[in-house]
């Protein structure tokens, strides 16, 4: 009976090699085209890589069992599979790096989106607050007052009382409430004005209250006074004035200074008109020729800051001015 030849290189082994080669080719083709590779795919790849590693030991065990020619064919096939596995491994590493970049970019985009949503909410909140403030700042329009026609024969302009350069004048006549004061074109309860001749000089007027706050050119509207210039049709000289539209009793200091150092000393005239709703009537204080020099502004609280003209004490019905120079 003829002995049957034993051949370990059978069809089952070729099926195993072909299946492994097909799996490597599929991984090599499919994996680089994915944007984000799942962890399960990587586990499958690791398992195949482990199987390829066992091919070396399998090839060594077959070396003495099969003809050399067949063994070399199998060895070439194993080497081809190993090269394909290395290429797939390199592709897998690139895919993992790309995956990490995508995850990082996704996180940055989500963070930027959250910041943009927050900034948008802050802008909407600021817009609402600004709209509310704007509504409060818009003044209410009132119809203009009706002015009665004057009879030129009956209504003659009244001349102001004579003013002494250094004294306070009392006028027992009640204040004019409809026509306003002769000196300022209206009748505020209190008005303080300084004027001068030299148009090149710029004298600044300051009114300081008991708390140390100032009403001046830079703080034009305070609770105790409002800074302004008297129109030239009422006073042709350069001037500055501070008025109280509503009388604020208290003790105040009156300062003046020239802000520019290259301006020489300038004589100024000070005029104070007290026009209360009740009391002895309109009172006027007028003094001329007060020398004002170039000094730092008085709000700096330096010994040489500003020129103190005097102190004024105000009540609801009277005022008292104490000159400092």
ABEGO torsion letter per residue (X at the ends): XBBBBBBABBAAAAAAAAAAAAAAAAAAAAAAABABBBAAAAAAAAAAAAAAAAAAAAAAAAAAABBAAAAAAAAAAAAAAAAAAAAAAAAAAAAAAAAAAAAAAAAAAAAAAAAAAAAAAAAAAAAAAAAAAAAAABBBBBBBBBBBBBBAAABBBBBBBBBBAABBBBBABBBBAAAEBAAAGBBBABBBBBBBABAABBBBBBBBBAAGBBBBAABABBAAEBBBBBBAAABABBBBBBBBABBBBEBBBBBBBBABAABBBBBBBBBBBBBBABEAEBBBBBBBGBBBBBBBBAAAGBAABEBBAEBBBBBAABBBBBBAX
